[in-house]
Amino acid sequence: MKNNVPQKSVPQKVNKRIGVIERYFDILPVSSKTPVITLSEGSTPLIKADNLKKILGVNFNLYLKYEGLNPTGSFKDRGMTVAVSKAAELGAKAVICASTGNTSASASAYAVRAGIKSIVVIPEGAIALGKLSQALIHGAEVVAVKGNFDRCLEIVIEICENYDVELVNSINPNRIEGQKTAAYEIAEALGDTPGYQFMPVGNAGNITAYWKGYKELNEKRNLKLPVMMGFQAAGSAPIVEGKIVKDPRTIATAIKIGNPASWKQAESARDESDGVIDKVTDEEILSAWQNLADREGVFVEPASAASFAGLKKYLKEGNFDPDFRGNVVCILTGHGLKDPDRAIDTVSRPPVVEDSVDKVVETAGIK
Ligand SMILES: *Cc1c(COP(=O)(O)O)cnc(C)c1O
């Protein structure tokens, strides 16, 4: 323990936290003419998960890439800073997206900074409360459609073909470019690429982005390619089933997608990396989500826990070597406060007692 205790307090210079465009300028489609629209996104922690490692009884190093600590609470910010900066460079007056929530939260925040209008098309009644409040407080024009996410995406694509608005969904290649920076950060933190990466898959832009990042690192720095382990929710697993899911169902709203826009690219990432795209049930997702919160102190939104749920499932079914020698990273895509209703529905309500010391001591089990 002694070595961990600072011997004396040293005044620290506060480091300026720079966003991904400044940090990764050379590998992004930007130039000195690009206005940098940033909220200092990226540089999220790679957290060592030794408690979970012990519970799982594994020997590999387990890390959590906590993307919920981006400015609007999800990894979408990495892509949005590039997409909105490029839109601003082109003189766009408005950006538009279809969203299960986090894209809209991110797009609306970055649009405000750029002085651009944002339009958000969401599936009615299928957005977690935290995310909807973000888009609204940032002043987005929010339209709820009586249809699912896939339908919303079709609608915004058609609008972009006919009107002067910029699409900022992940089919915009600038989103993918920005999001690939997370692969660079992981490689920098580990001093190497991981052996395996577990992650949720919804519209599949993020797995596409990570794979692009890792392939660049392989080409430029000769780092090995990780095995990509993507997980969809069981009621919403079109890539696993090999067909569009008309009525996707899952409590993990961020991956409730029946026809992923980057389907082909996700399959390429899977096949080129010798990985898998598989599914986890809502029960498995919620159990993993709870483990992350009450064993490791990391609160994520349910969709994010699909990564750790996938790792648990593969270990349990004997499809993953607990003695693997190397680093395993689970991507945690979004913050738990995005979906407070889910947490409140899951836990039991706290007891209410009289305003006395004795009652609190007794009820809290203080001895
Ligand atoms: C967007 C999102 C996903 C899914 O990412 P895709 O790029 O659509 O596969 C997963 N989790 C969270 C929290 C998200 O916001």
PDBQT file of the ligand as one rigid body, heavy atoms in Angstrom, charges set to zero:
ROOT
HETATM    1  C1  LIG A 401     -25.499   4.055 -30.282  1.00  0.00    +0.000 C 
HETATM    2  C2  LIG A 401     -25.299   3.183 -29.133  1.00  0.00    +0.000 A 
HETATM    3  C3  LIG A 401     -25.007   1.813 -29.254  1.00  0.00    +0.000 A 
HETATM    4  C4  LIG A 401     -24.969   1.111 -30.570  1.00  0.00    +0.000 C 
HETATM    5  O1  LIG A 401     -23.941   1.574 -31.405  1.00  0.00    +0.000 OA
HETATM    6  P1  LIG A 401     -24.025   1.291 -32.972  1.00  0.00    +0.000 P 
HETATM    7  O2  LIG A 401     -22.963   2.094 -33.556  1.00  0.00    +0.000 OA
HETATM    8  O3  LIG A 401     -25.395   1.724 -33.399  1.00  0.00    +0.000 OA
HETATM    9  O4  LIG A 401     -23.854  -0.182 -33.140  1.00  0.00    +0.000 OA
HETATM   10  C5  LIG A 401     -24.785   1.083 -28.112  1.00  0.00    +0.000 A 
HETATM   11  N1  LIG A 401     -24.867   1.644 -26.890  1.00  0.00    +0.000 NA
HETATM   12  C6  LIG A 401     -25.132   2.949 -26.730  1.00  0.00    +0.000 A 
HETATM   13  C7  LIG A 401     -25.193   3.494 -25.355  1.00  0.00    +0.000 C 
HETATM   14  C8  LIG A 401     -25.361   3.761 -27.841  1.00  0.00    +0.000 A 
HETATM   15  O5  LIG A 401     -25.639   5.047 -27.656  1.00  0.00    +0.000 OA
ENDROOT
TORSDOF 0
